[in-house]
Amino acid sequence: MLDTARLELVPVTAIQAHAYLASRRARNPERWEPVLHTLRTQPDGALARTLSTPWRLTLAATVYAEAGDPSELLVYTSPSELDEYLLARYIPAATLIHSGIAAPYTPAQIHSWLACLASFPEADADSVPEPRGAISPTSELVLHRLWPLAGRWRVRTIDAALSLLTFLPGAALFYAQIPEVASSTSKRVTAFAICAVALALVFRSGSRRTPQPAALRWPKSGTRARRQLAARRRRMGATVGLATGLAVGLALLLVPVTNPDLTFGGPFEAALTYAAVLSLTAGFAFGSVAALTVRPRDDAAHDGLDPWGPLRGDLLAGAVSACAYAVTLSLLLALAEGLAPTAQWLTSALQLGADYGTFTYDPASGFESGMRSGARYGLALGFLIISIRIAAVRRYVAFLLCARARLPWHLGAFLAWSCAAGLLRTSGSTYQFRHRELQRWLARTPTTS
């Protein structure tokens, strides 16, 4: 069988066309005799010229595989007319051939849905330029880049609403942790901070830029994408670790100034040591998590995956990030409350000398109390992290919600069926049409005649 992956590069002779069609005439071989006879007797005739490419041979063999009269090919002397004739019958013929594959699709539905996907290059023509190294949308269908097909403003609005719905449970849980004895000013400041984070999240999720899927796996060894991702992870880990450590240290030193009842370990020297230990621990923990779950800059990090690999990786990375940050925060708060009585006891020992034995402390109770409060704060942080990190999956879900009138809800099942039927094919992390000419014809013929 001829190689259809190089359809535009390999010319076909009449002898090759005869051999190919003869091998495909398993059912009712007498139907093909006029065509085969013409190819044998007129190797330089009009039929040989119109069937001079593997793509047209594939079209002809598919269209007449189950039904029809192949002698109709003798009528067409122009390759363009033959292409239009065969392409108009290609999808119904492929559907008939692969009717054994379970899929409740009609030829009209298949044509309409594939035409929608084929129009993606035109729909994406005025999009924001993608990062350097990104796959061009003119030849390949990348799932997380299809969202402009359903309307840019609609998808971005739904995406922002989904991000807000994901964030609200964590925000409500965080606000519920405010002690009842807290002042009204503290509650208002907390509410204002939550609203500011929500607005920033909505603005970010409604951005025009296509969200890049996260990836926990490393790209292939020795590739440029691997070196870039390694450098990006180092920079992100150092930045997040330093920022977190400074924020924790400053907070622990400033809280006793604003509220003398919260000394975190007695005098300033003990509080300083206490703040230094916790800031270093928090910085290292959050920096490590940020480095391991950093988002790559382009699709090169997803090399060698199937088309659903980037979205699966984004969902997995989001879940892992949320769990890692939540557990880290819980342990840090448990450590904070566990170290506080220890610092107070040591301070008392230095101040009182031999009389320090009359003071007792119970770090276990501090750890237990910290774990209880830390679990609640960690869960709230987990909701926030996952609302931020699964941007590509969330945008894809918003795209499906907005494209119900143009594409099937179970888009993955339809794409898999199309590949099995020979209408599409996969190449790494992308879908491609079986041939560029099929894509062009579907783009200019959105409905069946």
N, C-alpha and C positions, 0 to 999 in steps of 0.2 A: 504493500500500500504506500502511496506517495506521502511524503512528509508535508503536512499542512502547516507546520510552524514557520516555513519559509515560503509562503504562498506567492509572494510578489517577486521572488528572486530566481525561481527555477522555472524556465519555460518547459512546456510539454509538447512533445511531438505527437503526430497522429498515431504512431505505433504504441507509445506509452498510454495515450488516451484510450486506444482500443483495448489494451491489456487491462487497464484499470476498470473500465466499464464492464468488460467481460467477467472480471472477478466479482463484480457486485450484482450480477444478474441471476441470483440464486432462485428467485421466485419468477415464474413465467418468463423464462429466457427468450421465448419467441418475440416478446414485445421489443427487445433490444436489437433484433436482427437488422431492421432497416438502418439504424444508427451505426451499428458495427460494420455493416456492408459499405456504407458511405465512407467511413474512416479508412477501410481497407482499399477501396477503389479510388478515393480522392484524397490522398494524404496532404495535398496542398489546397484543398477546397475550403469553402466558407465554413463548414462545420468544424473542420480541424482548426481553423483560425479562431473561431469563437470559443472552442474548448481548449485553448492553448495554455491555460493556467490551472494549477491544482485546485484553486478555489472554485472555479466554474465546474470542474469535474466533480468536486465534492457536492456542490449544489445540485447538479444534474442527478447524480447517483442517489442523493437523499430525497429529492422531490419525487422521483419515480421508483423508489424502492418498494413501496407497497401498492401503489395504484397509479393510474394515468397511462398515457401513451407516449413513450419516449420519442416517437417519430415527430412529435411537435417541435423538437429541437431543430429539425431540418428547415423549418419555416424561417428561422431567425438568421439573418446574415450579418447583423451588427452586434458586436459584443455588448454595447450599452443596452440595446433592446433585450438581449438574452439575459443580462444581469437583472433588469427590472422584472422580467417575467419569472425568473427562478427565485429571486428574493421574495417576491410576493407570495410564493407557495412554499418557501423553505420552512417557516415556523409551523404551519399546519402539518406538513409532512414529517418534521421532526417530532411533533407531538404525537402523531399517529404511530410512528416507529417506536417511541418510548412510552406508549400508553400503559405498558406493564408496570412502570414506575409509579408508585402511589402518589398522586398529586391531583387534586380536584380543580385543575386549571383548564380553561377553554383556550383555543388558539387566540381568540380576541383579547382575553385577559393577558395572556403571555405577551402578545404584540404590544399592548398598551403599556404594560409594566416595563418591558425592555426598552420601548421607545422613550419612556420617562428617564430611565438610566442612561440611555444613549445621548440624551440632551444635556447631560451634566456638564460637559465642557462649555457649552454656551451659557448655562446658568452660572457657572463659576468664573466667567470671563472677567468680571469686575471685582473679584474678591481681593482681599488684602493679600499682598505677596507672601507666599509661604517661606519658612526658614530655608536657608541655603541647604541643598542636598535633598529637599523634599521631593517626593514622586510627583511628576507632572500629571495633573488631572485630565489632560487631553487624550491620554491613551489608556489609563488604568483607573479602575474604580476602587477607591480606598474607603472602607465603610465609615470611618469617623470623619471623612471629608465630604460626605454626600449631603450634609444638612442644608446647603443652599437650595437644593431642589424643592424643598417644602416651603420656601418663603423665608427670607432672611429675618425680617422683623418678627414673624410669627414664631419661628424656632427659638430665636434669642429671648423672646418674652416668656415662652414656656420654660426654657432652660433656667431663666432667672427665678421663675415661680417654683420650680422643682428644687433649686438650691435653697430657697428660703424655707420651703417645707421640710427639707432635711435638717436645716439649722435650728428651727424653732424648738423641737423637743429638747435639744441640749441647752438652748438659751433659757427655756423655762425651768429646767432642772438646776441650772446654775443660779438663777435668781431665787429659787426656792431655798437655797442653802444659806441665804442671808439670815443671820440671827434675828430673832424677834426684838431683841433689845437694841438693835442697831438704830442709829439715828435716821431720820427721814432724809437728811442730806446724803448719807451713804447709799441709801436705796435709790435716790434719784440719780446719783453719779453712776451707780451700777446699771440702772436702766438706760441711761444715756450711752454708756459704753457698749451695751448689748445692741442698741439701735444703730450705733455707728458701725459696729462689725457687720450687722445685717445689711446695711446699705452698701458697704464696701464689697460684701460678697455678691449682692445682687448686681452691682455695677461690673464686677469682674466676670460673673457668669454670663452677663448679657453682652460681652465684648464681641466685636466682629471677627476677631482672630479665631481660627480653628483650634480648639483645645488639643494639645499633644498628649497622647496616651503615655502613662507612666510605664516603667518596665523595671522589674526586679532582676531579670536575667541580664547577664553580660552579653554584649555583641560578640561576634566571632573574634577569636584571639588574633592579635596583630593588625586589626583593621583600624582605620582612622576613627570610626565611631566608638570603638572601645577606648582608645586613648582620650578622646574628647569627653566621654562619659566619666572616665576615671578622674580626669582633672576637674570636671564639674562637681563630682561628689566630694572631692577634697575641699574645694572652695566653699561649697554649700555647708559642709560639716563644720568647717572653721568659722564661717560667718554666723551660723545659727548657734553654735556652742558659745562663741564669744558674746553674742547679744544676750543669750539666755543667762549666762553667768553674771554679766554686768547687771541685768535687770533684777535678778534674784538678790544679788548682793546689796544693791542700792535699796531695794524694798525692805530687806531685813534691817538695814541700818537706819532708814528713815521712819519706819513704823514706830519705834520707841520714842522718836522725837515728837511725833504727832499725838501719840497716846502713851503716856508714861506708865500706864498699867501693863503694857506689853513690853517687857524688857528682854525677852528671849535669852535669858541666861544671866541676868544680874547686871554687873557693871559693864562699861563700854568695852573693856578689854575682852571679856568673855563673849559679849555680843559680836565683836569684830571677828574673833576666831570662829564662832558659830556661823556667821554670815559667810566667811571665806570657805569653810568646809562645804556648806550647802551650795554655794554658787559654783564652786568647782565641780561638785557632783552633778548638779543640774546642767551645767554647760556641757560636760562630757556626755551625759546621757542623751540630752536632746540633740546635740551635735552629731552623735553616732546614728541616731534614728534618722535625722535629716539626710545624712550622707548615704545611708543605705536605701532610702526611698526617694531619692531625687528624681525629678522628671527629665528625660533626655530632651534635647533640642529638636531632633528631627526623627524621621522614620527609619533612619539607618540602624537604630538600636533594635529594630524589630526584624532584622534580616533573617530569612530562613523560616519564618513562621507561616502558618496558614492565615487566610484573610481575617479570621476571628481572633487570632493571637493578640494583636494590640489591644483590643477591647477587653479580652480576658485578663491580660496583664495589667490594664488600668484598674479593673475592678479588684484584682488581687492586691495590687500595690496600695490601693486606697484602704482596703480592709486591714492589711498588715500595718499601714501607717497609723490608722486610727487605734488599733489595738496596742501598738508599740507606744504611742504617745500617752494613751490612757493608763497603761500599766506603769510607765515611767513616772507620770505625775502622781499616781497613787503611792508608789514606793517612796517618792521624794517627800510627799506630805507625811507619810508614816515615819520617815527618817527625821523630818523636822520636829515632829512632836515627840519622838523618842529621844532625840538629842537634847531637847530643851531642859527636861528635868536633870539630865546628866550634867549639863553645863552649870545649872544652878547648884547642884550638889558639890561639884568641884570648886566653884567659886566660894561656897561656904566653907569648904575645907581649908582653902588658902587664907581666908579671913579669920577664922575662929581657932585655927590650930588644933589642939588636942580635943577641943569641945565639938569638933565636927562630927564626932560619932553619934551625937544625939540627933543628927539630921539623917533622914532616910529618903530614898527616892525609889520609884518603880518605873524603869524605862519600858517594861512590857506593856503597862497600861497606856503609856504615851504612844507606842507603836500601834496598839490596837485601836485607840481613838483616831490616830492618823490614818490608818487603813480604812476605817469606816467613812470618814470625811473625804479621804483621797479617792475612794471608789466612786463616790458621787461626782466629785469634780472631774475625775478621769473620764467618767461616762459622758459628762457634758463636753469635755474637750474632744472625745472621740467623735461625737456628732459633728462638731465644728470641722475637724480634720477631714472626715469622710465627705462632708459637703463641699470641701475645697478640692480634694484629691481626685475624686471620680469625675472630673470635668468632661472627659471624652465620652464616658459611658452615659453620663447625664445628657449631654448634647445629642447623642445618638437616640436615646429614649425620647427626647423632645422632638427630634426629627421624625421618628415613627408616629408619634401622636399627631403631628401636623400633616403627615403624608398619607393618612388613611384613604383619602380619595384618589390618590395617584399610585400608591404602591400597597402590596399586601402587608398585613400586620406581621405575619410570620415571614419576614423578608429572608431570613437565613434559610428556611426550608425551600423557598422559591429559588434562591440562588444556587443551592445545592442541586435541585432538580434541573435547573438550566445547564449546569455543568455536566450532569449525567446525560442530558439530552443533546449535548454538543453545541449548545447555543452560546455558552460562556466557558471559560477555562480559568484556572487559578495560576498565578505566578507569584510565589512567595506570599507576601501579605496583601496581595491585590487580586481583584477579579478583572478579567479582560474579556472582551467579546471575541468570539471565535475568529473573526476576521474584521479588520478595520472597515472594509466595505459594508459589512452587515451593520456596523455601528452607524456609519454615515447614512445608510438607507433608512434605518429606523429613526434617526434624528429628523430627517426630512419627511418621514411618513408616519406621523404619530398615531394614526388610526388606520384600521383596515378598510379597504374599499368595499 
